[in-house]
């Protein structure tokens, strides 16, 4: 799937970074997200997927704008640091229309 060019990085306190995907984050979590994004694009790095849940997108605005959209939450863990990052995407077919990284799961896991 193609990756979008604007990324939101969210931790327990809310959005900590938003902007072009090539901005270099200054926080440890932001650096973890950058490392994961690099891994997703190149396959090089120490990340592995520990879980994934897919379901129809529930946001009314997304359902109206993107009929048939799927919400996918993936849990990724770094082998070296043990850090877990949650990647949430909204996809229509093979196109990602929304991408967010979080330090926590929205599913309460």
C-alpha positions in Angstrom: 0.0 0.0 0.0 1.3 3.5 -0.7 2.0 5.6 2.4 0.6 9.1 2.8 2.9 12.2 3.0 1.4 13.7 6.2 1.6 11.9 9.5 0.1 12.5 12.9 2.1 11.2 15.9 0.0 10.8 19.1 1.0 9.8 22.6 -1.0 9.7 25.8 -0.9 13.5 26.0 -2.3 14.1 22.5 -0.8 15.0 19.2 2.9 15.6 19.5 3.8 16.0 15.9 1.9 16.7 12.7 3.3 17.5 9.3 5.3 16.2 6.4 6.5 12.7 6.8 10.1 13.7 6.4 10.2 16.1 9.4 12.7 14.7 12.0 10.9 14.3 15.3 12.8 15.3 18.5 11.0 13.1 21.0 11.9 9.4 21.7 8.4 8.3 20.6 8.7 10.4 17.4 12.0 8.8 16.6 10.5 5.4 17.2 7.7 6.3 14.7 10.3 7.5 12.2 12.2 4.2 12.6 9.0 2.2 12.1 8.1 4.2 9.0 11.5 3.6 7.6 11.1 -0.1 8.3 7.7 -0.2 6.5 9.2 1.5 3.5 12.5 -0.4 3.2 12.0 -3.7 5.2 15.3 -2.9 7.1 15.2 -2.6 10.8 14.2 -4.4 14.0 10.4 -4.1 13.9 8.0 -7.0 13.9 4.2 -7.0 13.8 2.6 -8.4 17.0 -1.0 -7.9 16.1 -3.5 -6.4 13.6 -7.3 -5.8 13.7 -9.3 -4.7 10.6 -12.9 -3.6 10.5 -15.2 -1.3 8.6 -14.3 2.4 9.3 -16.9 3.7 11.8 -16.3 7.5 11.5 -19.4 9.0 9.8 -17.3 11.5 7.9 -15.0 8.7 6.6 -17.9 6.5 5.6 -19.4 9.4 3.6 -16.1 10.5 2.0 -14.7 7.0 1.5 -17.4 4.4 1.0 -16.1 0.9 1.8 -13.2 2.2 3.9 -11.5 -0.2 6.2 -9.9 0.7 9.6 -6.7 -1.2 10.3 -4.8 -1.0 13.6 -1.4 -2.7 13.7 0.8 -3.2 16.8 4.5 -3.2 16.0 7.3 -4.0 18.5 11.0 -3.1 18.2 13.3 -6.1 18.9 16.0 -4.0 20.3 14.1 -1.5 22.6 10.9 -3.4 23.3 9.0 -0.3 22.3 5.5 -0.9 20.9 4.0 1.5 18.4 0.4 1.3 17.1 -0.1 2.2 13.5 -3.7 3.1 12.5 -4.7 3.4 8.8 -7.9 4.0 6.9 -7.7 2.3 3.6 -9.9 2.3 0.6 -8.9 -0.6 -1.6 -5.1 -0.5 -1.7 -4.9 3.2 -1.0 -4.2 4.6 2.4 -6.3 7.7 3.0 -5.4 8.3 6.6 -2.4 7.2 8.8 -1.7 7.8 12.5 0.9 6.4 14.9 0.1 6.1 18.6 1.9 5.0 21.8 -1.4 3.3 22.8 -4.1 1.2 21.3 -7.5 2.8 20.7 -8.9 -0.7 21.3 -7.7 -0.7 24.9 -5.3 -3.5 24.4 
